[in-house]
Amino acid sequence: MKKNLIKIGLLSIAIAFASCSEDDQPELVTPPEDNTRYITLTGSFPNDEGTPGNGGTLAYAITPENAADPNYEVDLFKIENDAFVNGFALKSSRTARVQGSADGKFLYNIQYTGTEGGVFNKYSVGEGLGFEEVGYELNTAAILGTAPRWMKAAEGIGVGVYASSYDVEYEVEAPNFKFVASDSELKIAVLDLENTAITNTAIFDFPWTDEERLAGYNVGRVDVPILNAAKTKVFIGCRVRKYDTTATPTLDENGIPKWPYGEIDGTKTLILDYPSLRNPKVITSTNSTAVNNSYRTMTQYLGTDGNIYQATATSGADILRIGSNNEYDQSYHFNLNTAIGVTGASIKAWRYVKDGIGVVLYTLANTDGGYVALIDLNTPSNSVKLATDVETDADLSSTLRQFQYIGLVGDTAYVPLTPAGKEGHIYIINTQTKQISKGAKLKTISGSYYLGAY
């Protein structure tokens, strides 16, 4: 049986730096000082096979005034002479996982898959197409692979994570196979977003207890890392599965036994010391059995009260709370269905604003629409559905699955919503007055849609 080993890696850091030679680096750019607060819109376009969202990501920056103007039009995907002319192409062969600085001045991205998969890029933001690549390209593939998951875990700090499962271990007593374990290897890297550098790495086996391991627990994916207020811990969401080891396995074409999945005992989060990335442990919420690894959107936020609020997106309706003691608060459970009086809700994306107020994008079971709610985490009964005509868009549920980020300037949230290949709008939400209005018109082309605002 494998031991849980942590390898903190100066070697990995050296490999990562060495993979980008000085000759390959872009010339350092010092953009002119611009104190305008821009809102960057991002959108994805189809690949050569026509798969929506898999071709890459474009960006375009506008002012908050333009974003709120229903007469203003953003034609991000306009094509002339077989080339996009209105969108700045972020480097990535697939949809980019974009992060942004709180002041809107910088975008960050780690390229996803392809020959440059794992390469980190940083861009300064200027109006329209006024983006400039700044700093050095940084290749994280040596530690995170070419398809890493990553997030801005705190302002100026990025954390990339990757999990890969080993083959299921079992004892051969055919036909009475005995399940032994289904372990996974985790890789983690910390990024200095200010200076484009890797500052620490770790590789270790997921820290299941012997009892959990024998019971069939497995983690197949990790994501959405965030730091606590003291910056002493990093919390990582997990896609947890549990094999039903009491069931009779079936055999695949190679005669390998396959056990069915059973119920997990709760939502689980991995915790590591920060910045050392040591002492991994798992905490469990008994208020939900949904996974919390998300898909492409940040689902954990540090509240102004010092707690971490964690949505069980993108399939659950729960928001859970991790307290300052770095444990789940089992007395706290926000359920979107109960809060706004619906059934079958799935949180697809959300954004914590302040003082317990948040904006949620969600879908409902057996419908294709997409919906918006303003929630109060302190007093759930104060949460409200926001009536907009996005509720009648038949194709919005598929684009919300890809949605990445809700823009925020002060108390105002900016939500670009477009069904695939259809026009939409930026929805402007005043989180104090609970008013929502249509802002700028958003144009698309077939197979394209908007992903987020920063």
N, C-alpha and C positions, 0 to 999 in steps of 0.2 A: 504493500500500500504506500502511496506517495506521502511524503512528509510536507507540511506547510513550510516552505522555505521562502524567505525574502532576500532578494539580491538587490541591494541598492547600488546603482551603477554609474560610477565615473566612466567605466568602460563603454557603457551604452551611450553616455553623453558624447564621448569622444568619437564613437562611430557615427552618431547622428550629425555632428559638426563636420566630420571628414567627408560625408557623402555630398556635401555641396562645396566645391572648390571655390577659391577666390575668383577664378576666371569666370565662374558661372553666375556670380552675384550681380544683381542689377546695380547701376550707379545709385549711390545714396541721393535721395531727393529731400530737400528742405522746402516744404510747400510754403507759399506766402501766408502771412498771418491773416486769418479770416475769422472774425468773431461771430459770424452768422451761425445760428443754430439751424442746421439742415435736418430734414427727415429723409433718410435713404429708403427707397422702395426697392425690393428685390422681387424677381420673378424667374420662373423656370420655363424652358422650352423643350420640345420633344427631341429625341435622338433621331438618327437616320432611319430607324425602323418605325418611327412615328409614336413611340411610347411617350405619353405625356409626362413632362417633368424630368426626364432622364437625359436631356441633351446638354444641360449646363445652366448657368445662372447669370442674369443681367442685373445691373443696378442703375439707379437714377435718383439724384438728390433734388429735393424741392424744399421751399421754405414752409413753415407752418401756415403762413397766410395762404399760399397757393394750395396747400393740402386741404384747407377748409373751404376753398372756393369751388362751388359746384359747377362753375363755368370754366374752370381750368381743366385741361385734358393732358393726361400722360399716355403717350403712345410708345410704351417701353419696347414693344416687339416689332416696330416698324422696320420693314426690309426694303432696301434699294440695292439693285445689282447683286442680289443674292447675299447681302450682308446686313446685319443689324446696324442701324444708324443712330438709334436713340438710346440704346442701352450699353453701359460699360460692362464688358465681359470679365467676370471674376474667374480666376484660373481654377478650373476643375473640369474633369471629363464627365462627371456626373453632377447632380444637383449639389451645390456648395452648401455646407453647414456654416452659415454666417453668424458671427457674433459682432457686437458693436460696443464702443465705449459709451459711458453714460451721457457724455456731453455731445454725442453724435459726431465727433471729429474723426473717428477712426473705425474702420471695419477690419475684422480679423477672419481668416479662413484657413482650414487645413484641407487641402485637396483630397477628394474622395475617389478612390480607385484610379486605374490608368497608370501610365508610365510615371507620372508625377504624383501619384497617390501618396499621401503622408507629408507633402510639402506644405509648410506654413507660410502664408503671405499676409502682409499688413498693408492697408491702404488708407491714405488720408482722404477726407471727403470734401469735395467742392461742389458748387451748384451744377446741376445737370449732369454732364459727363465728366466733371472736373475731379476725377479720382486719380491719385498718384500712388504708385507702389513705393513704400518707404521701408527703411531698414533692410535687413538681409533676408533672403529666403532661408528657411530652416527645415531640414529634412528630418522628420520625426519617425520615418518608416522603420529605422533600425530597431526601435523599441515598440512602436505602436502598429506597425504594418502599414499597408497601403489603403486601408479602409477604416481609419480610427473613428471612434466617437469622442467628441470633446465639447467642452463648454467654457465660457468665461465663468470661473468659479467664484471670483471676487473681482473687483475693479483692478485691472492690471495683471491679473493672474489667470492663466488658462490651465485646465487639467484635461489631458487626453487619456482615454481608457480603452481597453480591448480585452475581451474574454474569448477563449477557445476551449471547447470541451474535449477531454480525452475520450478514447473509446470506453464504453461501459465495461467495468470489471465484473467478472462472474466466475464461479467455480463450475467446472465441467463435470456434471453428473447426469448427462443426458439419460432420459428426458427430464430429469428433475434438476434443472439449472438453478443455481443459487446466486442471487444478486449480491454483489459485494460493494460497489461504489460507482458513482459517475462524477468524477472530479473535473475541475476546469482550471486552466492557467490564466491568471490575470496579469496584464501589463499596464503600467501607469507612468505617465510623464507629466511633470509640472513645467509650464512655460511662463517665462517673463514676457508679458505682452508689451511692456514699455521698451525693452532692449532686444526683443526677438532672440531669446536664448532659452535653452533647456536647463533648468536648475536642479532637477533631481529625477530619478527614475526608480521603479521597483518592479520586480517580477516575483510572483508567489502563487501558490495554489489557494483556491478559495477556502476560507477557514471554516468549513463545516465541522461540527462536533462529530465524534465517532457515531453517536446515536443518529444524527441527521444523515450522515453518510450511508449508514446501513438501512435507513428508512427510505432511501431513494432520492434524496434531494440533489438537485443540479441547478447551476446557474449558466444559462446559455448566452446571456448578453448583459453588459453593464453600461451605464450611461448617466447623463445629467449630473456630474459632480458639482458640489457646492461647498464652500467653506462656511464655518460658523462665524459668529460675530468676533470672537477672540482670535480667529485664524489659527486655531490649535487643532482642528479636526476637519477632515474632508469626508463628506457624505456622498455615497454613490448608489444610485438606483439600480435595481436588479430584476432581470426577467428570470423568475424562479419557477422551476418545474419539480414535480415529485413523481418518480416512477412508482407505480403500484407494485411493490415487490411481493405482495401476497398473491398476485394474479399469476396465472399460467402464461408464460411468454409464448409468442409465436416465433417462428423461424423465418428469416429472410432467405433470399435465393442462395446465399452462401452458408446457410445453416447457423447463422448467428442469432441468438435469442433476442427478442425485442419485447420489452415490457410496456404495457399501457401506462398512461399518466393518471395519477389520482389527485386528490385535493391537497393543497398546501395549507399549513396551519396559520398563515398570516402574511401580510405584506412585509418584505424584508429590505433592509438597507445595510450596505457595507460601510463601516467606519474605519478610517486610518488616522493615525497621528499626522499632523502637518506641522512643519514641512518635511519631517523625516520619512513619511510614508511607512512607518512601522506599526506594529501591534494591531493588525487587522482583526475586526470582530463584526458580528452580525447582530442587529437589533430587529425585533419583530413587532409589528402592530397587530393586535388581535381584533381591530376594528374593520379590517378589510382583508380579502384574499386576492385582490387584484394586483398585478405587477406594476412597478413604478419606474421602469427603465425608459419610458416614453418612446418616441420614434425620431422626430427631428426637431422637437420644440423643447425649450427649457421648462421643466415642471416643478423645480424646487426653487424657493425664494426665501431669502432672509428677511423676516418681518421687522418693522420698526420697533417691535416689542422684544426683539432678540431671539424669537423662536424661528425655526425653519418650518415653512408650510410646503407640503409635498402633495401634489395631485397624483392620483393613480391613473394618469393618462397613458395611452390614448384609448383605453377601453372602459375604465372605471368612472364612477361618479363621486369618488371620495376625495377630500382634502384632509390629510393627516398632519399632525403637529409633532415636531421634535423639539424638546425643551432645551434649556441651557445646560441641563445635566447630561446632554447628549444621548438621551433615551426617548423613545416614543412616549408621548403623553396619552396614556390609555383612556383618560377621562374625556379626551377631546376627539370629536368626529363630526366633520362637516360633510353632509351629503347633499349634492346638488338637487337631486330629485325632491327631497323634503324641503329644501330651502326655497325653491321657486315653484313647487307644486306641479312637477311633471313626472313622467315615468319613462324608464328606459334611456336616461341620459348617459352620454359618454363624453367626458371632457377631452377635447382634441388639442386645445392650447389655452393658456391663461397667463395673466400677468398680475403680480402683486403690485399695488400702487403705493399705499401707505396706510397706517393706522387700521389695518385689517380689511381695507377695501381692495377688491380685485376685479378684473375683467375676465370673463370666461367665454370661450368659443366651444360650442358643444353640438352634438347631433342627438337624434332620438331614434330608438329602435324602430325598424320597419318603416322608416321614412328616408328620403334622400336630401332633406333640407339641412341647412346650417343655421345655428341660432346664437344669439349673444345675450349674456346676462351680466349684470353688475352685482357682485356679491359682497356681503358683509360677514367676514369670518368671525367677528366678535358676537354679532347678533344675527344669526342666519335668517331669521324671519324678516329682516330688513332687506334681504336680497330680492332683486327684481329681474324679471324678463324684460328685455328692451325690445319693443315692437319696431321691427324694421322689415322692409320688403325682401331682405335676404331669406326670410322664412319661406318664401314661395319659390325660391330658386331650386329646381329639381336636381341640379348637379353639384351643389356646393359641398355635400358630405365627402366626396372623393378628394376635393382640393384641401379641405380642412385637415385631412390625414397628413398632408405634406406641409401644413402651415408651420412656420418657424417662430415668428416673433411679433409681438404687439408693441408698437412704438409708444413712448411716453414722454411728454414734455410738461413738466409741472403736474397739474391735476388732470390733464387732457390726454386721453388715449387715442391712438391712430391705428385703425384696423383696415388694411386693404383687403377687399373681398371680391373675388371674381371666380365664377364657375369656369371650368376649363373651356377655353375658346370663346367665352362670352364676355361682354363688357360688364364692368362693375363699378364700384366707387370706393373711396376711402371713407370709412365711417368714423365720425368724430364723436367721442364720448366724453362728456363733461362728468367726471366721477363725483363732483360735489353736488351738482344739480340733478344728476341722474338723467340728463338729456342726451339723446343721440341724434345726429343729423348726418345727411349725406354731404361729403366733401367732393374733392376732385374726381372727375370721370376717369376710369381706367380702361384702356383699350387692350385687347389681346389678339392673338391669332390662334389658329387651330392647335389644340394640344398644349396651350400655354396658360399659365395663371400666375397670380401674384402670391408670393410666399411670406412677406412680412414687411415691417417698417421698423427703422432703427433711429 
